[in-house]
Amino acid sequence: MTAPAPTPALTTDPARWPAHDDLLRYRADFPIFEQHNYLNSCSLGALSVRSMAGINEYMRLWGSMGASAWYELWLGRLAELRRQIGALINAGEDEIAIGPSISAAIAVISSCLDYRTRNKIVTTDLDFPTVGHQWLAKAGQGVEVVFVPARDRVSVDLAAFEAAIDERTALVVTSHVFFTSGYVQDIKAIAEIAHRKGALVLIDAYQGTGQIPTDVQDAGVDFLLSGGLKWLLGGTGIVFTYARRDLLLTLHPTIPGWFGVKNMFGFDIHDATPADSAQRLEQGTHSISAVYALLGGLSYIHEIGPQRLRERTQHLTEDLIARALAAGFTPRVAPDPAQRSGIVLLNMDDPTPVVAALAQAGTIVDKRPGAVRVSPYFYNRIEENALVIEAMVRIRDGR
Ligand SMILES: Cc1ncc(COP(=O)(O)O)c(C=O)c1O
């Protein structure tokens, strides 16, 4: 039995929240708001006019230049993307590799590890399934996966990490923000525990980067993976791996690709020497439309800045939690607002009819087992929180 999450305390005073009118002006850039109350950014960030323009530009270049667009423009856009991601998370562009999905990016890292002396991978019950599956599939190579148990359905204690990580641990793999609860983990503390025991640490930051300021130097992590789909507003098929510079040359992927070799345009089948940068973690030809889409999304993130994004999202989150509590719902979130994020689960035995009814009424939220999942972002209005909770009350009360 898992213990119920403690009732969250509200420490933020709504009366003192800034209006953020300048952020609301961005709504006009996101066409979905013409038709829906969209509160599902943790599943898929909203499409912007800038990403649309980027994808159109990609098609225009493809149509007018054909393959010469690669050399004249697209390789440059890839380099620009690595640079912009590096700037966002306080890394160098040489420490950033582009990939198609978190699953594929993790697979590349997992192929670099030597499991002969350290064969243990530590992850948690609350991480995204692909994180565990990656190493469960390596049982035949003697890899053992340890799932640190959750204290409740919200968080994992640092003491539990401390107990699970030992001299046989090769890697600790866990989230910055849990997709199941929105809980923001102390990744700096987790990295410190892992390193003290000689293990590396990989952070799945797919639910963090964008809505939570991310600084890989300060956190001291070895790898950090994130991408466009959610809080970076870049759509599908584009993620990145940060790999710490002084680790890079020790990484030898055994699932390589020609984008990862040092002399890729030498076209030499005999020479698989990996690139000197994190590009050695890249595989085959990238989706350039996704590169353009993500550059469009990232422009908002850089323009607004991670601190303001966090501040705005916190206000919306605290408002949503307060309204849910007042209406008699039980949010499945951290007790401390500092550890909450823009992912709010509202416990509900059967969320399916509720989410469907909300969709009928024009409000897009999501569900996870036993909960409705609502995720406001900077472009949402307080009034949209009210609409969700009012609709949930109507459905619950059969009105
Ligand atoms: C935290 C987290 N990691 C990984 C994934 C999935 O990654 P991918 O589909 O790119 O492998 C998701 C959800 O889409 C997620 O929320």
Ligand as a Chemical Component Dictionary entry (heavy atoms), coordinates in Angstrom:
data_LIG
# 
_chem_comp.id                   LIG 
_chem_comp.type                 NON-POLYMER 
_chem_comp.pdbx_formal_charge   0 
_chem_comp.three_letter_code    LIG 
# 
loop_
_chem_comp_atom.comp_id 
_chem_comp_atom.atom_id 
_chem_comp_atom.alt_atom_id 
_chem_comp_atom.type_symbol 
_chem_comp_atom.charge 
_chem_comp_atom.model_Cartn_x 
_chem_comp_atom.model_Cartn_y 
_chem_comp_atom.model_Cartn_z 
_chem_comp_atom.pdbx_ordinal 
LIG C1 C1 C 0 9.807  12.131 -18.467 1  
LIG C2 C2 C 0 9.606  11.496 -19.811 2  
LIG N1 N1 N 0 10.610 10.804 -20.370 3  
LIG C3 C3 C 0 10.467 10.215 -21.590 4  
LIG C4 C4 C 0 9.284  10.318 -22.297 5  
LIG C5 C5 C 0 9.163  9.636  -23.629 6  
LIG O1 O1 O 0 10.238 9.876  -24.432 7  
LIG P1 P1 P 0 10.375 9.367  -25.948 8  
LIG O2 O2 O 0 9.001  9.061  -26.456 9  
LIG O3 O3 O 0 11.010 10.508 -26.663 10 
LIG O4 O4 O 0 11.229 8.156  -25.922 11 
LIG C6 C6 C 0 8.218  11.057 -21.735 12 
LIG C7 C7 C 0 6.924  11.262 -22.410 13 
LIG O5 O5 O 0 6.671  11.450 -23.505 14 
LIG C8 C8 C 0 8.388  11.637 -20.474 15 
LIG O6 O6 O 0 7.392  12.339 -19.891 16 
# 
loop_
_chem_comp_bond.comp_id 
_chem_comp_bond.atom_id_1 
_chem_comp_bond.atom_id_2 
_chem_comp_bond.value_order 
_chem_comp_bond.pdbx_ordinal 
LIG C1 C2 SING 1  
LIG C2 N1 SING 2  
LIG C2 C8 DOUB 3  
LIG N1 C3 DOUB 4  
LIG C3 C4 SING 5  
LIG C4 C5 SING 6  
LIG C4 C6 DOUB 7  
LIG C5 O1 SING 8  
LIG O1 P1 SING 9  
LIG P1 O2 DOUB 10 
LIG P1 O3 SING 11 
LIG P1 O4 SING 12 
LIG C6 C7 SING 13 
LIG C6 C8 SING 14 
LIG C7 O5 DOUB 15 
LIG C8 O6 SING 16 
# 
